[in-house]
Amino acid sequence: MAQTTFRLHLSHGHARQDAEDLLQDVLVRVLENIREYRGEARFKSWVFGIATHVCLDHLRKRKRWRVEAQSLGEQETTADPEKIERLVGLMHQPEFRYEIREHIAFCFSCISRTLPPEEQAAVMLNEVLGFTSEESAKILSVSEPVFRHRLAAARAKMTADYDGLCALINKSGVCHQCRGLQEVAGDGYGGADLLQIEVAPGVAVTAENLFDARLGIVREADLESGHTHTLHDLFFRNLSQREESR
């Protein structure tokens, strides 16, 4: 349960230290309020109700990220030889392996930070963590119609934002950031390649279906403790600092 709750905070685009602090806050609140649990919902849903509201309170105090936040970070890094040297050193640690699928999950979290917190929570609960619309609405303390409206708005905005940002989605070629990091990792430090996100056989290639195909990768990726998490921890910290300071 704690690991899944931690994933909730990371998937919302929190830096690891923030996610760990929020998890501790959640555990304290669960212990303080355990007597209030009446069994009217799954215990997991009750805990995630607490966790989600802790997460929302934190996000409301932060700035929403720009859609181009990752691209700006990439430009800053490539223009600074010292940053490139540190990046290479990190990616050549013995335990490191660059997994493109984990980077896809990282990018998804970053794009989700461009959403209003309530819409971000809707897409994470339903699309990533697998809660039903009914469960998600109860977790967020809203009606189902309100929840479905937020989810539809989140999906529409993220789908539009990906258009032109991610070549793995828009079919214009290979994602330069994914491929560039794979090249920096070099032989022995890169996982399986992923040239194109594809919809299931027989399914029409539409923006919505490509978004669903991406979601399938995001759900399976181990963003919190996978082989690439040290790189993404660094990126999350840098992006958070840059977006908060503007």
Residue, then its C-alpha position, 0 to 999 in steps of 0.5 A: m500500500a505504501q509503495t503504491t501511495f508513493r507512486l501516486h506522489l511520484s506520478h504527480g511529478h513530485a521530486r523524490q524528497d517531496a514524495e517521501d515527505l508527503l508519504q510520511d504525512v499520509l501515514v500520519r493522517v491515516l493513523e490519526n483517522i483510522r477510527e473514522y474508517r467505516g468500511e463503506a469503501r475499500f480500505k485502499s480507496w479510503v487511504f488514497g482519499i487521504a493521499t490524494h488530498v495531501c497531494l492536491d494541497h501540495l500541488r495547489k501551492r506550486k506553479r503549473w509547469r509549462v508544456e515546454a519545460q522538458s525541452l527548455g531543460e534539455q536545451e540548458t543541459t546540452a549548452d553546458p559541458e559541465k552538466i553534460e559531464r555530470l549526466v554522463g557520469l550518472m548514466h555510467q554508474p554500475e547500477f544504472r540502465y536507461e530504459i525508454r519505457e521508464h522515460i515515457a512514464f517520466c514524460f507523462s508525469c511532466i506533461s500532467r504537471t501542466l494540468p490543474p491539480e484536480e484534473q491531474a488527480a483524475v487522470m492519475l487515479n483512473e488511468v494510471l492507478g486503475f480506480t473506477s470512475e465511481e471510486s475516483a469520484k469518491i476519493l476526490s469527494v465529487s460527483e461522477p459527472v464532475f469527475r468524468h468532466r475533469l478526466a475528459a478535460a485532462r485527456a484532451k489537453m494532454t493529447a493536444d500537448y503531446d502533438g508536436l512534442c513527442a515523436l513517438i506519439n505523433k509518428s513524425g520520427v524518433c523522439h530526439q530526447c529518448r534517442g539522445l539519452q539512449e546514445v549518452a548511455g552508450d553500450g552496456y547502459g541502455g535497455a531495450d529500444l522503442l522506436q514507435i508507440e503503436v496501437a493494438p492490431g486492428v485499432a485505428v491510429t487516432a490521437e486518443n488511441l495513441f494516448d491509450a497506448r502510451l498509458g499502457i506503457v506508463r502503467e507498467a513502468d517502474l518510475e519509483s525504483g526502476h533502473t533509470h530512477t536516479l536520472h529522473d530524480l535529477f530531472f524532477r529536481n531541476l525541472s521543479q526548481r526551474e518552474e517554481s523560480r520563473 
